[in-house]
């Protein structure tokens, strides 16, 4: 069902708004008022993170896109979504530089990010699992079995942060620790190296692992034990008064979709399962 595409195939969508100096934010009215006037919400994503967001037949689709379109239809009727595709590593700096209104992507909430940016209510569970080759499922059952392994994750991701913490824990327990943490621009590259035997495991959210395994039966397996604390995905905005009203409107829409069952319907569509996420508040991150 899901296609895990290489960025060499899909060019980055670069709009004039992204390339031009982002100085129009200072005009009259806050961000929400300007969005209503323009009838357009400009967001950025990394469209190589299926099933949250990816490219299918030249169009960016996925769980986040469907959920946001639902929220806009209820809370801001008439406002259209404009989505630009960027490398994950450029999303937070681009938001800081006011090149777009918000980030519509599965971004794990952690302490460092929450100190600098504002997050919506959670949209999905981001708890991290360990992906491995199916033929090694019997020998990798817990974190202790990861001693001496080469692990992969995306550059700048919470998964890389979790692997670094795991490496320290393994060594403090007298183990060898991870042999190497190899970082990738995108997860598609990590999956390719794992399948080819160039690395041993990939740290990834369980929400992503399930659909990936379904799309490539018999190739991958998941370690029974998770790593790191319970965590959540949310969308990201600037932490300033200009974005405050928009943050409230979008979070209220997410809460309504959570409570009325829309979120679970979309989770079934994109993940093949449902996940419980808080509808009242964003839990304080522990990592």
DRENLUM-894092 format. One line per field, with one value per residue: x, y, z of N, C-alpha, C in turn; residue number from 1. Coordinates in pm, whole numbers, plus 32768, in hexadecimal, padded with zeros to 4 digits. Layout:
npx = c(X ...) .
npy = c(Y ...) .
npz = c(Z ...) .
capx = c(X ...) .
capy = c(Y ...) .
capz = c(Z ...) .
cpx = c(X ...) .
cpy = c(Y ...) .
cpz = c(Z ...) .
resi = c(NUM ...) .
***
This chain:
npx = c(8052 80C6 81BA 830E 83C9 84EA 85A0 862D 858F 84A6 848A 84D9 83D5 83D3 835B 8314 82E1 8379 847A 8495 84E3 8464 83A5 82AA 8216 81F6 8126 7FDF 7F14 7F05 7FA2 7ED4 7E02 7E6E 7E82 7D74 7D25 7DBD 7D5F 7DEE 7EC3 800E 80F1 8207 82A3 833F 8339 836F 832E 8281 816A 811B 8157 818F 81F0 8111 80C3 811D 80AF 809C 8040 7F98 7F78 7F96 7F54 7E49 7DD1 7E03 7D76 7C76 7C60 7C7A 7B99 7ACE 7B10 7B7B 7AE5 7AFD 7C05 7D27 7E1E 7F75 808A 81E1 8300 8413 8565 857C 8632 862C 853E 84FE 85BD 855D 845B 8499 8509 842C 83C5 82EA 819E 8178 81EA 8186 81A4 8216 8299 835E 8320 8406 84DB 8598 8530 8433 8475 84B1 83F5 8292 81A2 8090 7F6B 7F9C 7FB5 7FE9 8078 81CC 8282 83B2 8426 84EE 8565 85B5 865B 8590 85F3 868F 85F9 85E0 86C8 86E5 8652 863C 86B7 87B7 881A 8874 8976 8AAB 8A3B 89F3 893D 8835 87A8 86EA 878E 87A3 86BF 85D1 85E3 86F1 8759 86F0 8777 887E 8868 8825 8910 89C3 894A 8962 8A7B 8AB0 8A4C 8B04 8B1E 8B7F 8B0E 8A75 8AFB 8B0B 8A60 89B4 895D 8855 87DB 86D4 85D2 859C 8692 8711 866E 86A8 87BA 87A9 8711 87C8 8895 895D 894A 88DD 87F2 86D5 8669 8527 83E0 82D1 81E0 8225 82AF 81FA 814D 8221 828D 81AF 81A2 8283 828F 8322 8422 8476 8480 8410 84A8 8443 8456 8438 84EB 855F 8488 831C 828B 8218 8193 816F 80F5 81A6 81E1 8247 82BD 8228 816E 80F2 80B0 8006 7EE3 7EA9 7F1D 7E71 7D7C 7DB8 7E08 7D1B 7C7C 7CFE 7CD1 7BBA 7B9F 7C1C 7B72 7A79 7A9C 7B03 7C1B 7C6F 7BF7 7C89 7D84 7D60 7D3E 7E3D 7F05 7EAA 7E62 7E01 7E5A 7E86 7E7D 7EB7 7DA5 7D7C 7E5D 7FB7 80A0 81B3 82F3 83E2 84DC) .
npy = c(7F87 8077 8153 8175 8270 82ED 841C 846D 8433 84C6 8616 8733 8805 894D 8A75 8BC8 8C57 8BD5 8C0D 8D1F 8E3D 8E27 8F04 8F63 8F26 8FE7 908C 9123 908C 8F45 8E00 8D43 8DEB 8E4D 8D65 8D24 8DFE 8DD5 8CE2 8BF7 8B04 8AE1 89E1 890E 87D5 868F 85C2 84AC 83EC 8312 8270 8374 845A 8462 8438 83F3 839A 8494 8541 85CB 850B 846D 8417 8500 85CB 858F 85A8 86B6 8736 86EF 8776 8882 8897 8892 895C 8A3A 8A7F 8A97 8AE0 8A7D 8979 899A 88EC 88B8 87FB 879C 8747 8693 8700 880D 8874 88E0 89BB 8A4E 8A91 8B34 8C06 8C77 8C21 8B91 8B47 8A7D 8938 8816 86F1 85B1 85E9 8599 85E7 8674 86D7 87A3 8809 885B 892A 89F9 8A07 8A0F 8914 885F 87B2 864F 8578 8473 833E 832F 8279 81C3 80B7 7F95 7F3D 7E20 7D29 7C25 7B20 7B24 7B37 7A82 7A99 7B97 7C1E 7CC9 7DFC 7DC1 7D14 7DB7 7E07 7E44 7E67 7F0D 802A 80E4 8229 8359 848E 8583 8531 84C4 83B7 8382 8403 835D 826F 82BC 82E6 81E1 8159 81BF 8157 8042 8027 8081 7FB1 7EF3 7E88 7E70 7F39 7FF7 7FB3 8071 81A1 81EE 82FB 8381 8441 8414 832A 8265 8225 81AE 80CC 8046 8009 7F63 7E87 7E2D 7DD1 7E77 7F08 7EB4 7EE3 7FC2 80E3 814D 81E5 812A 8152 8186 80A0 7FC5 7FE7 7FE4 7EDF 7E51 7E9F 7E2A 7D00 7BF6 7C5D 7D08 7D16 7D5A 7DB9 7D34 7DD9 7F31 806E 8184 8289 82A1 8353 8461 84C5 8608 8738 8862 89B3 8B0E 8B92 8C8B 8DC1 8E00 8D0F 8C9A 8C97 8BFC 8B0A 8AC0 8A9C 89CB 88FF 88E0 8879 8786 8709 86ED 8640 8564 851F 84F0 8410 8426 8434 832F 82A0 82FF 82A4 818F 817F 81CF 8153 805A 8015 808E 8199 820E 835C 8482 8562 864C 86D9 871B 8632 8667 8651 854C 8526) .
npz = c(8000 8045 7FBF 7FCB 7F80 7ED4 7F04 7E29 7D59 7D78 7D53 7E20 7E85 7E4D 7EA0 7E3D 7F1D 7FDC 7F8A 7F8B 805A 81A0 81FE 8210 82EA 83A9 836C 839B 8497 8531 84F7 84C7 8472 8384 82F1 82D3 8236 814F 810B 8115 819D 81D4 81D6 8235 81F2 8211 8114 811B 81D5 8203 82A5 82D9 823D 80E9 7F8D 7E8E 7D4F 7CFA 7DB2 7EFA 8005 8121 8282 832A 8274 8231 832F 836F 829D 82E5 83DC 8385 82E0 839C 845C 83D4 82DD 817D 8179 80DA 80BB 8091 8038 8063 800F 80C6 8130 8265 8318 82DF 8337 8443 8457 8379 83CE 84A8 841A 83AB 82B5 8276 82F2 83B2 8422 838C 83D6 844F 8568 8674 87C3 8895 89AB 8964 8871 88C5 896E 88C5 87F7 87A9 87DD 8750 87D1 8806 86E4 86AA 8727 877B 87DA 87E5 8722 86C7 8596 84D6 8405 8383 8392 8471 854F 8620 86B2 8714 880E 88E5 897E 89D9 891D 8859 8877 87DB 86E2 85A7 858E 84F6 84AD 8475 8425 851F 85A3 86A1 86C1 868C 876A 8831 87F9 8836 894A 8994 894F 8A0F 8AF4 8ACA 8AD2 8BD5 8C5F 8C45 8B4B 89EC 895C 884F 870F 8646 85FA 84F0 8427 835F 8247 81F7 8258 819B 8128 8202 8229 813B 815B 823B 81D9 811E 81BB 8215 82FC 844C 84E2 84F2 8592 85C7 85C8 8650 85D2 84CA 8487 847B 8389 82CD 82E4 8290 8188 8121 8137 81F0 81E7 82B7 8422 8574 86A3 87DB 88C2 8911 88E7 89A8 8A38 8A5B 8954 8879 8738 86A8 860C 85A5 860E 8616 874B 87AE 87D9 86EC 8672 8725 8725 8643 8691 8762 86DA 8624 86D6 876A 869F 866E 8765 875D 8680 86EC 87C1 8742 86A9 85AA 858F 85D0 8500 8426 8473 8461 834D 82E9 8386 83C6 84C1 8609 86EF 8839 8895 895A 8989 8A0B 8A67 8A1F 8A79 8B5A 8AD3 8B14 8ABA) .
capx = c(8000 8117 8231 8378 840C 856A 8597 8667 8524 8444 84CF 84A4 837A 8404 8303 834B 82D6 83E8 84F9 8498 84F2 83E3 8395 821F 81D1 81E2 80B5 7F76 7ED0 7F5C 7FB0 7E51 7DB7 7EA9 7E5C 7CE7 7D1F 7DF8 7D19 7E56 7F21 808A 8136 8276 82AA 839F 82DE 83AD 831B 8203 80F3 80F5 815A 81E5 81C3 80CE 8097 813F 8064 80BD 7FCC 7FBA 7F27 7F98 7F0C 7DB9 7DA3 7E01 7D07 7BFD 7C5F 7C5F 7B0E 7A77 7B32 7B9C 7AAF 7B29 7C98 7D65 7EA1 7FE5 80F1 8264 834F 849D 85A9 8556 8693 8610 84B8 84FF 85FC 8504 83F0 84D7 8521 83A8 83B2 8265 814D 818A 821B 8122 81F3 821C 830E 8358 8330 846B 84F3 85DD 84D4 83C6 84A9 84BF 8382 820E 816A 8000 7F4C 7FD4 7F66 8007 80DC 8252 82DA 8416 8443 856A 854C 8625 863B 8538 863E 86D8 8597 85F5 8742 86DE 85D2 863C 8721 8839 8846 88A4 8A06 8AFA 89EE 89F1 88B3 881D 8738 86F3 87DB 8756 8640 85C8 8611 8782 876C 86D2 87E5 88F1 884D 882D 899E 89FB 8912 89A1 8B06 8AB1 8A27 8B73 8B1A 8BD1 8AC7 8A61 8B77 8B04 89DE 89BF 88EF 8829 8786 8649 85C4 85A0 871D 872C 8629 86F3 8835 8783 86EC 8840 88F4 89C9 8938 8898 876D 86AC 860D 84BA 8365 827E 8177 825B 82E0 818C 8131 8297 8293 813F 81C0 82F4 8281 8391 84A4 8499 843D 8421 84D2 83D2 846B 844A 8558 8538 840A 82A2 8294 81AA 81A5 8116 811B 81FC 81D3 82A2 8290 821D 80E4 80BD 807D 7FB6 7E57 7EA8 7F39 7DF7 7D18 7DE0 7E03 7C8E 7C4C 7D37 7C8A 7B35 7BB0 7C3F 7AFD 7A05 7ABD 7B40 7CA9 7C80 7BD5 7CFC 7DF0 7D42 7D56 7EC9 7F5F 7E70 7E46 7DEA 7EB4 7E4F 7ECC 7E6C 7D52 7D6C 7EDA 8031 80F3 823A 8352 8444 855E) .
capy = c(8000 80EF 8159 81BC 82A9 8331 84A9 8482 8423 8530 8695 8788 886C 89CB 8AE0 8C4F 8C83 8B9D 8C46 8DAE 8E62 8E1B 8F7F 8F91 8F01 905B 90DC 912F 9012 8ED6 8D9B 8D0B 8E4E 8E53 8CE8 8D33 8E5E 8D97 8C62 8B93 8AE0 8AB2 8986 88C1 874C 8638 8560 8427 83B4 82C8 82A2 83FA 84AF 842C 845E 838A 83CF 8521 858F 85AE 84D2 842C 842C 858C 861B 8577 85DF 8748 875F 86E2 87E5 88FF 8896 88AF 89D6 8AA9 8A5F 8AF1 8AEA 8A0D 894F 899D 8898 88B1 8787 87C0 86E5 86A1 8755 8899 889D 893A 8A3A 8A98 8AC9 8BA2 8C74 8CA4 8C02 8B55 8B61 8A13 88B8 87AC 8677 8564 8615 8569 864F 865B 874C 880D 8846 889D 89A6 8A61 8A0B 89EC 889B 8847 8736 85DC 853D 83E4 8308 8330 821F 8190 8029 7F71 7EEF 7DCA 7CCD 7BBA 7AA6 7B34 7B51 7A28 7AB8 7C20 7C22 7D31 7E5E 7D83 7CD2 7E1D 7E1C 7E21 7E78 7F8E 805A 8157 8283 83D5 84FC 85E6 84F9 8492 832D 8386 8426 82E6 8210 82EE 82C7 814F 8135 81DD 80F7 7FBF 802D 808D 7F2E 7E98 7E54 7EB1 7FAA 7FF1 7FBE 80F0 81DD 8228 835A 838D 84B4 83E4 82A0 820A 81F9 8152 804E 8002 7FD1 7EF4 7E15 7DFD 7D9C 7ED6 7F27 7E46 7F0A 804D 8117 8194 81E0 80B5 817B 8178 8018 7F6C 7FEF 7FBB 7E4D 7E21 7EB9 7DD5 7C87 7B99 7CA0 7D44 7CF0 7DC0 7D86 7D3F 7E43 7FB8 80BA 820D 829C 82BA 83D6 847E 851E 867C 879B 88C6 8A40 8B66 8BB1 8D1C 8DF0 8E02 8C89 8C64 8C7D 8B8B 8A93 8A9A 8A6C 8948 889E 88C5 8821 8702 86D1 86C4 85C9 84F7 84F8 84C2 8396 843E 8412 829D 8275 831D 8249 810D 818D 81DF 80FC 7FD7 8003 810E 81B3 826E 83D4 84DD 85C5 86C3 8723 86DB 8609 86A0 85EB 8521 8513) .
capz = c(8000 8054 7F6D 8010 7F0D 7EE4 7EE1 7DA5 7CF7 7D8B 7D6D 7E89 7E58 7E84 7E75 7E45 7FA9 8029 7F60 7FA5 80E7 81E5 824B 820D 8366 8400 8345 8400 84BC 8553 848F 84A7 8423 82FF 82AD 82AC 81C7 80D7 80F6 80FC 8207 8195 8231 81FE 8222 81CD 80D8 8111 825A 81FC 8262 8306 81C6 807F 7F08 7E41 7CCD 7CF2 7E14 7F86 8049 819E 82F9 8355 8210 8242 83AF 8365 8247 8337 843D 833C 82B3 840F 84A5 837B 8259 8113 817C 8095 80ED 8032 8075 8024 8038 80E8 8185 82F2 835E 82C2 8363 84B7 8432 8320 841F 84F1 83BB 837E 8227 826A 8369 8415 83EF 838A 83CB 84CA 85B4 86FE 8828 88FC 8A00 891B 8812 890E 89A8 885F 879C 87DF 87A1 875C 8817 87BD 8677 86A2 8782 873E 8823 8787 871A 8681 851D 84B1 8399 83B1 83B0 84EF 85B9 8691 86FE 874A 8855 894B 8968 89F1 88A2 87FC 888A 8767 8666 8562 858E 849F 84C7 8427 845E 856A 85D2 8729 86BC 869E 87F7 8881 87E5 8881 89D7 89A3 8949 8A92 8B54 8AB2 8B00 8C67 8C95 8C2D 8AC3 8985 8922 87BF 86C2 85FD 85DC 846A 8414 82D5 8225 81FA 8286 8129 811B 8271 820B 80D2 8195 8292 8185 80D9 821C 8233 838A 848F 8512 84E0 85F8 8584 8617 8634 8575 8443 8471 8455 82F9 8280 82E4 823F 80FB 80F8 818A 81F3 81E0 8337 849E 85DA 8725 8839 8925 88DC 8925 89C9 8A80 8A0E 8913 881D 86C6 86A1 85A8 85E5 85ED 8660 87D3 87B9 87DE 8664 8650 8793 8702 85E7 86E0 87AB 867B 85F1 8744 8785 8635 8687 87D8 872F 862D 8748 8811 86F3 8662 8526 8595 85CC 8478 83D0 849B 8423 82BE 82C6 83D3 83D7 854F 864D 8760 8898 88AE 89B1 8944 8A5F 8A7B 89EE 8AEB 8B61 8AA5 8B78 8A7A) .
cpx = c(8055 8196 8299 83D9 8490 855D 85D8 85FF 84C2 848C 848C 844A 83A4 83AE 834A 8349 8348 846C 8505 84AE 846A 83CC 8304 81D5 81AE 816D 8046 7F32 7F32 7F59 7F29 7E00 7DEC 7E86 7DCB 7CD9 7D51 7DB0 7D7C 7EAF 7F9B 80D9 81AB 8276 8322 8350 8323 83A1 8293 81EA 80C6 80EF 81BC 81A7 8189 8096 80AC 80FA 808D 803D 7FF8 7F5D 7F22 7F48 7E76 7D85 7D9E 7D8F 7C82 7BF1 7C3E 7BCF 7AAD 7A90 7B48 7B69 7AD8 7BBF 7CD3 7DF2 7F07 805C 8170 82B5 83E1 84E0 8585 85B1 867B 858D 84BB 8548 85A3 8490 8423 84E8 849F 8392 832C 821F 8165 81C4 81AB 816D 81F3 829E 82FF 8372 839D 8489 8531 857F 8466 83F4 84A5 8442 8301 81D8 80D3 7FE9 7F83 7F77 7F7F 806F 8162 82B4 8333 8428 84C6 8548 85C9 85FD 85EE 8586 8690 867B 85B0 866B 8745 8656 85CB 86B2 87AC 8872 887C 8937 8A51 8AB5 8A02 895F 88A7 87A5 874E 8743 877E 86D4 8646 85F5 86A9 87A4 8756 8740 8862 88E1 8857 88BE 89E1 89CB 8953 8A2F 8B0D 8A8C 8A93 8B78 8B74 8B92 8AB3 8AE7 8B7E 8A74 89EF 8945 88D5 87D8 86F4 8646 85C4 862D 8740 86EA 8675 8772 8817 8762 8766 88AA 8966 89C0 88E3 880A 8754 864F 85A5 843D 8314 8210 81A5 8281 8271 816C 81A6 829F 8224 815D 8231 82F4 82FA 841A 84D1 844C 8455 8449 8460 83DE 847D 84C3 8529 84B0 8393 82AA 8228 81D9 8143 8146 815A 81DF 823D 8266 8291 818A 80A3 807B 801A 7F28 7E4D 7EC0 7EBC 7D8F 7D3A 7DDA 7D74 7C53 7C80 7CED 7C00 7B3D 7BD4 7BC2 7A8B 7A23 7AFE 7BD3 7CBE 7C5B 7C49 7D74 7DDB 7D60 7DEC 7F28 7F2B 7E52 7E2A 7E4C 7E75 7EB0 7E79 7E20 7D4A 7DEA 7F4E 8086 817D 829E 83B9 84CE 8582) .
cpy = c(807E 80E6 81AE 81F0 82EA 83C2 84C5 8475 8497 85B2 86E2 87F2 88EE 8A3B 8B66 8C7F 8C4D 8BE0 8CD9 8DCA 8E64 8E94 8FAA 8F74 8F7A 90B3 90D3 90A9 8FA3 8E6D 8D61 8D6B 8E54 8DD6 8CEF 8D91 8E1F 8D17 8BF2 8B81 8AA1 8A5E 8944 8837 8707 85C3 84DC 83E1 836F 827B 832D 845B 8472 8452 83E5 83CA 8467 857B 8567 8583 849A 8452 84BD 85E5 860B 85B6 8677 8779 8754 8756 8868 8906 88B9 893A 8A4F 8A8B 8AC7 8B04 8A6B 89F3 8953 8959 889B 883F 87AF 874B 86FE 8704 87E9 88CC 8901 89BD 8A8E 8AD7 8B41 8C1D 8CA9 8C8E 8BBE 8B65 8AFB 8998 8852 8729 8630 8585 85E6 85DC 8623 86DE 87BF 8855 8894 891E 8A19 8A73 89E8 8973 8898 87D4 86C1 85AA 84A7 83BF 8301 82D3 81D2 80F9 8012 7F11 7E9E 7D71 7C56 7B3D 7AAF 7B4C 7AFA 7A4B 7B44 7C33 7C90 7D8E 7E23 7D3F 7D35 7E3F 7DED 7E32 7F04 7FB8 80D6 81A7 8302 843F 855D 85B4 84D2 8400 8324 83A7 83AC 827D 823A 82D0 8232 8121 814D 817A 806E 7FBC 8036 800A 7EC6 7E5E 7EA2 7F32 7F98 8000 8044 811E 8225 827F 8373 840C 848B 8353 823C 81D1 8194 80CB 7FFE 7FC1 7F5B 7E78 7DD8 7DC6 7DF9 7F0D 7EB8 7E66 7F9C 8073 816E 8189 8165 80D6 816F 80E8 7FBB 7F70 7FC6 7F24 7E11 7E32 7E62 7D55 7C2B 7BD7 7CCD 7D03 7D60 7D7D 7D98 7DB3 7ECA 7FFA 8149 8213 82A4 8347 83E5 84D5 8592 86D7 8813 8953 8A90 8B84 8C49 8D43 8DF1 8D7E 8C53 8C40 8C06 8B08 8A63 8A5F 89E0 88DE 887C 8866 8794 86BD 869F 8646 854F 84C4 84BF 8447 83A9 8415 837C 8266 828C 82C4 81BE 8110 8187 817E 806D 7FB4 808C 811D 821D 82E2 8434 8546 8649 8717 86D4 86B3 8649 8635 85CA 850C 858F) .
cpz = c(8000 8000 7FB4 7FA6 7F31 7EB9 7E5A 7D38 7CFF 7DAA 7DDB 7E4A 7E9A 7E4E 7E80 7ED5 7FFD 8008 7F82 8038 812B 823D 8256 828F 83BB 83D7 83AD 8418 84DD 84E3 8466 8451 8394 82AE 827E 8235 8145 80AE 80D4 8176 81C4 81F8 81E7 823E 81E3 8197 80BA 8198 825F 827D 8290 8291 8163 7FF9 7EC1 7DC3 7CC5 7D56 7EA2 7FCE 80D0 8210 8323 82F5 8222 82C3 83A9 830C 8290 8399 83F8 8310 8322 8449 844C 82EE 81F1 810D 813E 80CC 807C 8073 8022 8062 804C 812F 8217 833A 8346 82F9 83D6 849A 83D6 836A 846D 8498 837E 82E9 820D 82EF 83D8 83D1 83FC 836F 8452 8513 8645 875E 888A 8945 89B2 88BB 8859 8951 8944 8808 87E6 8794 87B3 87BC 87C6 874F 866A 870B 8739 8785 87C2 8795 86D0 860F 84FB 843C 83D1 83D8 8431 8566 8634 86E8 8739 878B 88BE 8933 8980 8976 883B 8810 880D 86E1 862B 8554 8537 84CB 8475 8471 84A7 85A5 8665 872E 86CC 872F 8850 8872 8833 8916 89F1 89A5 89D1 8AFB 8B45 8AE8 8B98 8CAB 8C7A 8BA1 8A65 8954 888E 8777 8679 85F5 8557 8450 8380 82C1 822A 8228 8213 8117 8189 8259 81A1 8105 81F1 8240 8142 8138 823E 82C1 83C7 84B9 84EE 8551 85B2 85DB 85EF 85D0 84E4 8423 8440 83C1 82A1 8276 828E 81AA 80C6 814B 817E 81F2 826A 83AA 8502 865E 8789 889B 88E0 891E 8940 8A0D 8A22 89D3 88AB 87A9 86D1 8630 85EE 85B1 8639 86EA 87E3 87B7 8754 863F 86B6 876D 86A3 8632 8729 874D 8649 865E 876A 871C 8643 86F9 87AF 86DB 8681 878F 87BD 869E 85DA 8524 858A 8542 8419 83F4 845F 838E 829E 830C 83E0 8467 858B 86C0 87B9 88A9 8902 8960 8990 8A6D 8A41 8A66 8AE6 8B37 8B0F 8B3C 8A29) .
resi = c(1 2 3 4 5 6 7 8 9 10 11 12 13 14 15 16 17 18 19 20 21 22 23 24 25 26 27 28 29 30 31 32 33 34 35 36 37 38 39 40 41 42 43 44 45 46 47 48 49 50 51 52 53 54 55 56 57 58 59 60 61 62 63 64 65 66 67 68 69 70 71 72 73 74 75 76 77 78 79 80 81 82 83 84 85 86 87 88 89 90 91 92 93 94 95 96 97 98 99 100 101 102 103 104 105 106 107 108 109 110 111 112 113 114 115 116 117 118 119 120 121 122 123 124 125 126 127 128 129 130 131 132 133 134 135 136 137 138 139 140 141 142 143 144 145 146 147 148 149 150 151 152 153 154 155 156 157 158 159 160 161 162 163 164 165 166 167 168 169 170 171 172 173 174 175 176 177 178 179 180 181 182 183 184 185 186 187 188 189 190 191 192 193 194 195 196 197 198 199 200 201 202 203 204 205 206 207 208 209 210 211 212 213 214 215 216 217 218 219 220 221 222 223 224 225 226 227 228 229 230 231 232 233 234 235 236 237 238 239 240 241 242 243 244 245 246 247 248 249 250 251 252 253 254 255 256 257 258 259 260 261 262 263 264 265 266 267 268 269 270 271 272 273 274 275 276 277 278 279 280 281 282 283 284 285 286 287) .
***
